[in-house]
Amino acid sequence: MNAATEYPAGNPQDLADPVIRIPRAADARLLLHHQEANPPFMDVLQDVLPDEEARLAYLNHLAWQTRS
């Protein structure tokens, strides 16, 4: 994942660009436990991965990247 696909630090609603960004790996740990932290991303993720286990596996993978 490169920096261009990640959203900058700060409030995602402050972005002028309405494109949904992939959260940084560090933010994935937050999303695992507080999915309301990034509603636009979670809405897209739910559309792409309707299975809850698949969504959690994806977020867990992103969070794992932080620890490795």
C-alpha positions in Angstrom: 0.0 0.0 0.0 1.5 3.3 -0.9 0.9 6.7 0.6 -1.3 7.9 -2.3 -4.0 5.4 -1.4 -4.0 6.3 2.3 -5.9 9.3 3.7 -3.9 12.0 5.4 -3.9 12.4 9.2 -6.9 14.4 10.5 -10.6 14.2 10.0 -11.5 12.3 6.8 -14.6 14.6 6.4 -12.2 17.6 6.0 -11.0 16.2 2.6 -12.1 18.2 -0.4 -11.8 15.0 -2.5 -14.8 12.8 -1.9 -12.9 9.6 -3.0 -13.0 6.8 -0.4 -9.5 6.1 0.8 -8.1 2.9 2.1 -7.2 3.5 5.8 -3.6 3.3 7.0 -2.7 0.0 8.6 -2.6 1.7 12.0 -6.2 2.8 11.5 -7.3 -0.7 10.8 -6.8 -1.7 14.4 -9.2 1.1 15.4 -11.7 0.0 12.7 -11.6 -3.6 14.0 -13.2 -2.4 17.3 -14.9 0.8 16.3 -16.2 0.5 12.8 -18.0 3.8 13.1 -14.6 5.6 13.1 -14.7 5.7 9.3 -18.3 5.2 8.0 -17.6 6.0 4.3 -14.9 3.3 4.2 -16.9 0.8 6.1 -19.9 1.3 3.8 -17.7 0.6 0.7 -16.1 -2.4 2.5 -19.5 -3.8 3.3 -20.6 -3.4 -0.3 -17.4 -5.1 -1.6 -17.3 -7.8 1.2 -20.8 -8.5 2.4 -19.6 -11.4 4.5 -18.7 -10.1 8.0 -15.9 -12.7 8.4 -14.3 -11.5 5.2 -14.4 -7.9 6.3 -12.9 -8.7 9.7 -10.2 -10.8 8.0 -9.3 -7.9 5.7 -9.2 -5.4 8.6 -7.1 -7.9 10.6 -4.7 -8.2 7.7 -4.3 -4.4 7.5 -3.8 -4.2 11.3 -1.2 -7.0 11.1 0.8 -4.9 8.7 1.3 -2.4 11.5 2.7 -5.1 13.8 5.1 -6.6 11.3 
